[in-house]
Amino acid sequence: QVQLVESGGGLVQTGGSLRLSCVASRSLFSFNKMGWYRQAPGKQRELVARITSSGVTNYADSVKGRFTISRDNTKKMVYLQMNTLKPEDTAVYYCNAQEYNLRDYWGQGTQVTVSS
């Protein structure tokens, strides 16, 4: 069983920054992709950013140029640096790990609230 534990959420004003962290219970090399998703009240969970085992990244159009995903394989951690935050970024953010057989694992989520 894989455990993913997120941290770093909180309350921030519009234009502010936060860095989310996710630590995995086993080596990141066992996963094809690591990612961050978010879910706002009344909305479906959506992909925010993803990074492959080879370091290729992709982002939702709504966060391009503002968010950056990165990984530290030695620490088994994935980060999401969020800059120029907007109220519409308010959501619960989830860390995701996908194995090469497409099995998904999820963290418990961390709340990000951006006040206007």
C-alpha positions as CSV (number, residue, x, y, z in Angstrom):
1,Q,0.0,0.0,0.0
2,V,1.2,3.5,-0.9
3,Q,0.7,6.5,1.4
4,L,0.8,10.0,0.1
5,V,0.8,12.9,2.6
6,E,0.2,16.5,1.5
7,S,1.1,19.6,3.4
8,G,1.4,23.3,2.8
9,G,-2.1,24.4,2.3
10,G,-3.7,27.4,4.0
11,L,-5.3,30.8,3.6
12,V,-3.6,33.4,1.4
13,Q,-4.6,36.6,-0.2
14,T,-5.1,37.1,-3.9
15,G,-1.7,37.5,-5.5
16,G,0.1,35.5,-2.8
17,S,2.0,32.3,-3.0
18,L,2.0,28.8,-1.4
19,R,4.1,25.7,-1.8
20,L,2.4,22.4,-1.5
21,S,4.4,19.3,-0.6
22,C,3.7,15.6,-1.0
23,V,5.8,12.8,0.5
24,A,5.4,9.3,-0.7
25,S,5.9,6.1,1.3
26,R,8.1,4.5,-1.4
27,S,10.4,5.5,-4.2
28,L,9.1,7.8,-6.8
29,F,10.8,5.7,-9.5
30,S,8.0,3.1,-8.9
31,F,5.5,5.6,-10.4
32,N,5.1,6.6,-14.0
33,K,3.5,9.9,-13.1
34,M,3.1,12.1,-10.0
35,G,0.5,14.9,-10.0
36,W,-1.6,17.4,-8.2
37,Y,-5.3,17.6,-8.7
38,R,-7.9,19.9,-7.1
39,Q,-11.5,19.8,-6.3
40,A,-13.6,22.9,-5.6
41,P,-17.0,22.7,-3.9
42,G,-19.6,21.5,-6.3
43,K,-17.1,20.8,-9.0
44,Q,-15.3,17.7,-10.3
45,R,-11.8,16.9,-9.4
46,E,-9.4,18.3,-12.1
47,L,-5.8,17.9,-13.0
48,V,-3.6,20.8,-12.0
49,A,-0.1,19.6,-12.9
50,R,1.7,16.4,-13.6
51,I,5.3,15.3,-13.9
52,T,6.5,12.0,-15.4
53,S,9.3,9.8,-14.1
54,S,11.6,11.4,-16.8
55,G,10.6,14.9,-15.7
56,V,8.2,15.9,-18.4
57,T,5.6,18.3,-17.0
58,N,2.1,19.4,-18.1
59,Y,-0.3,21.9,-16.6
60,A,-3.9,22.9,-16.8
61,D,-4.3,26.0,-18.9
62,S,-5.7,27.9,-15.9
63,V,-2.4,27.6,-14.0
64,K,0.2,27.8,-16.8
65,G,2.8,30.4,-16.0
66,R,1.7,30.6,-12.3
67,F,2.2,27.1,-10.9
68,T,5.3,24.9,-11.1
69,I,5.5,21.2,-10.3
70,S,8.8,19.6,-9.3
71,R,10.1,16.4,-7.7
72,D,12.9,15.4,-5.4
73,N,13.5,11.7,-5.9
74,T,16.0,11.4,-3.0
75,K,13.4,12.7,-0.6
76,K,10.4,11.0,-2.3
77,M,8.7,14.3,-2.5
78,V,6.7,16.2,-5.1
79,Y,6.0,19.9,-4.8
80,L,3.6,22.4,-6.3
81,Q,4.8,26.0,-6.2
82,M,1.7,28.3,-6.6
83,N,2.3,31.9,-7.4
84,T,-0.1,34.8,-8.2
85,L,-3.0,32.9,-6.6
86,K,-6.5,33.8,-7.5
87,P,-9.8,33.2,-5.6
88,E,-10.7,30.6,-8.3
89,D,-7.7,28.5,-7.2
90,T,-9.5,27.8,-3.9
91,A,-10.0,24.1,-3.6
92,V,-8.8,20.9,-1.9
93,Y,-5.6,19.9,-3.5
94,Y,-4.7,16.2,-3.8
95,C,-1.5,14.5,-4.5
96,N,-1.6,11.6,-7.0
97,A,0.7,8.8,-7.9
98,Q,0.1,6.6,-10.9
99,E,1.9,3.3,-11.3
100,Y,3.0,2.0,-14.7
101,N,-0.1,-0.3,-14.7
102,L,-2.3,2.8,-14.3
103,R,-3.2,2.1,-10.7
104,D,-3.8,5.4,-8.9
105,Y,-3.0,6.4,-5.3
106,W,-4.3,9.6,-3.6
107,G,-3.4,11.7,-0.6
108,Q,-5.9,12.9,1.9
109,G,-5.9,16.4,0.5
110,T,-4.9,19.9,1.7
111,Q,-7.2,22.9,1.7
112,V,-6.1,26.0,-0.2
113,T,-8.2,29.1,0.3
114,V,-7.5,32.4,-1.6
115,S,-9.3,35.4,-0.3
116,S,-10.2,38.3,-2.5
